[in-house]
């Protein structure tokens, strides 16, 4: 076999492999699109990503000797997604959760809390505020051990919304000098004069949206 025929044979073999590979790609693409299309479409609906704004924590105010005059402490509002808990978790923990809420907040009876939770479940509410009272981190940890809520955000429906509360260690000392800023960005003192600097700059977090088993979407931060 001369060199010309050898080269031609190799070219034909290489072309054959490329052709077979191209056919395999087309077949696989068609299989995914037409046979498994519905499966992957549902998966696409379940998992997606999004950027969300994260509010900056307000800066501290110090005296000239380094004493802390004003700072922001994290508190939480407790809300609930009644569609997320599984039926067995819900039935087993409903009475106990209502009892814990009633004895912790002391604003409704156990029966009233149970009725509120049941109504939210039956009407498919994905967000109800359990109480307008703000709680601190230790209270949050305690609540995360309660029935249903201890299943977490995606399985238990617990929604803890962070709220920064301004705290002055020296109470009314230099209160007028430290000042304040209200909800309309109006105020007085250092808080108002340096509002832009103290307010900081909001950031963004990359969130992964996961579809819960009940069909309602939830968000989790990811890296």
C-alpha positions in Angstrom: 0.0 0.0 0.0 1.5 3.3 -1.0 1.6 6.4 1.1 -1.3 8.1 -0.8 -3.7 5.2 -0.2 -2.6 5.0 3.5 -3.4 8.7 4.0 -6.7 8.4 2.2 -7.7 5.4 4.4 -6.9 7.3 7.6 -8.9 10.3 6.4 -11.9 8.1 5.6 -11.7 6.4 9.0 -11.4 9.8 10.8 -14.4 11.1 8.8 -16.4 8.0 9.7 -15.7 8.6 13.4 -16.6 12.2 13.2 -19.8 11.3 11.3 -20.8 8.7 13.9 -20.1 11.2 16.7 -22.2 13.8 15.0 -25.1 11.3 14.6 -24.8 10.3 18.3 -25.0 14.0 19.3 -28.1 14.6 17.2 -29.8 11.4 18.5 -29.0 12.3 22.1 -30.2 15.9 21.6 -33.4 14.7 20.1 -33.9 12.2 22.9 -33.4 14.9 25.6 -35.7 17.3 23.8 -38.6 15.1 22.8 -38.4 12.1 25.1 -37.1 13.7 28.3 -38.2 17.2 27.6 -40.9 17.3 30.2 -38.7 15.9 32.9 -36.0 18.5 32.4 -38.5 21.3 32.1 -39.9 20.5 35.5 -36.4 20.3 36.9 -35.7 23.8 35.5 -38.8 25.1 37.2 -37.6 23.6 40.5 -34.1 25.0 40.5 -33.1 28.5 39.5 -30.7 31.2 40.7 -31.2 34.9 41.4 -29.4 37.9 42.9 -31.1 39.6 45.8 -30.2 42.8 47.6 -28.9 42.4 51.1 -29.4 45.5 53.3 -26.3 46.8 54.9 -26.0 46.8 58.7 -25.9 50.4 60.0 -22.5 51.5 61.3 -21.6 52.1 65.0 -21.1 55.5 66.6 -18.2 55.9 69.1 -17.1 58.7 71.4 -13.6 60.2 71.1 -12.3 57.8 73.8 -13.6 54.7 71.9 -16.8 54.2 74.0 -19.7 52.7 72.0 -22.5 55.2 71.8 -24.8 53.5 69.3 -24.9 50.2 67.5 -27.3 47.9 65.6 -28.5 44.7 67.2 -30.2 41.9 65.2 -33.8 41.1 66.0 -36.2 38.9 64.1 -39.9 38.8 63.0 -41.3 35.3 62.9 -43.5 34.4 59.9 -44.7 31.0 58.7 -45.4 29.2 55.4 -48.2 26.8 56.2 -47.9 24.9 52.9 -44.5 23.4 53.5 -44.7 20.9 56.4 -45.6 17.4 55.4 -48.9 16.0 56.6 -47.4 13.7 59.2 -45.2 16.5 60.7 -48.2 18.9 60.7 -50.7 16.6 62.4 -48.1 15.5 65.0 -46.9 18.9 65.9 -49.8 21.3 65.4 -51.2 21.2 69.0 -47.7 21.5 70.5 -46.7 24.4 68.3 -49.9 26.3 69.1 -49.2 25.8 72.8 -45.6 27.1 72.5 -46.7 30.2 70.6 -49.4 31.0 73.1 -47.1 30.7 76.1 -44.2 32.5 74.5 -46.1 35.6 73.1 -49.0 35.7 75.6 -51.1 37.5 73.0 -53.5 34.7 72.0 -54.7 31.5 73.5 -53.6 28.0 72.3 -57.0 27.5 70.6 -56.6 30.8 68.8 -53.2 30.0 67.5 -54.2 26.6 66.4 -57.2 28.0 64.5 -54.9 30.6 62.9 -52.4 27.9 61.8 -55.2 25.6 60.5 -56.9 28.4 58.5 -53.5 29.3 56.9 -52.9 25.6 56.0 -56.4 25.1 54.6 -56.2 28.3 52.5 -52.7 27.6 51.3 -51.1 30.7 52.7 -47.4 30.8 52.1 -46.8 33.8 54.5 -48.5 34.7 57.7 -47.0 36.8 60.5 -47.2 34.7 63.7 -46.7 37.7 66.0 -45.7 41.4 65.5 -43.4 41.1 68.5 -39.7 41.1 67.6 -37.5 38.4 69.1 -33.7 38.2 69.7 -31.3 35.5 68.6 -31.7 33.4 71.7 -35.5 33.4 71.2 -34.9 32.4 67.6 -32.8 29.4 68.7 -35.5 28.4 71.2 -38.2 28.6 68.5 -36.1 26.5 66.1 -36.4 23.6 68.6 -40.3 23.7 68.6 -42.4 21.1 66.7 -42.8 21.8 63.0 -40.5 24.8 63.1 -37.5 22.6 64.0 -37.9 21.0 60.5 -36.3 24.2 59.1 -37.2 26.7 56.4 -37.9 24.3 53.6 -39.6 21.5 55.5 -41.1 23.3 58.5 -42.0 26.7 57.0 -40.3 28.8 59.6 -39.5 32.3 58.2 -37.2 34.5 60.4 -36.9 38.0 59.0 -33.9 39.9 60.4 -34.6 43.5 61.6 -31.7 45.7 62.8 -32.7 47.7 66.0 -30.6 50.7 67.1 -29.3 50.3 70.6 -27.6 52.9 72.8 -25.6 51.4 75.7 -25.7 54.7 77.7 -29.5 55.1 77.3 -30.5 58.7 77.4 -26.9 60.1 77.8 -26.1 62.4 74.9 -29.3 61.2 73.2 -29.9 64.5 71.5 -26.3 64.6 70.2 -26.4 61.0 68.9 -29.8 61.7 67.4 -32.0 59.5 65.3 -33.3 58.8 61.7 -36.9 57.9 61.2 -38.6 55.8 58.5 -38.7 58.8 56.1 -35.0 59.4 56.4 -35.6 62.5 58.6 -34.0 63.1 62.0 -31.5 64.9 64.0 -28.0 64.7 65.5 -25.1 62.5 64.4 -27.4 59.8 63.1 -29.0 62.2 60.7 -25.9 64.3 59.8 -23.9 61.2 58.9 -26.8 59.1 57.7 -25.2 58.3 54.3 -21.9 57.1 55.9 -23.6 55.2 58.7 -26.1 53.6 56.4 -23.3 51.9 54.4 -23.8 50.3 51.0 -26.2 47.4 50.3 -24.8 44.3 48.9 -26.1 41.4 46.9 -26.3 37.7 47.7 -26.6 34.8 45.2 -29.7 32.8 46.0 -30.7 29.4 44.8 -34.5 28.9 44.5 -35.6 25.5 45.4 -39.0 24.1 44.8 -40.4 22.5 47.9 -42.3 19.2 47.8 -45.5 21.0 48.3 -44.9 23.0 45.1 -44.1 26.4 46.7 -40.8 28.1 46.0 -38.2 28.9 48.6 -34.9 30.7 48.5 -31.6 29.8 50.1 -28.3 31.7 49.9 -25.5 30.0 48.1 -21.9 30.7 47.3 
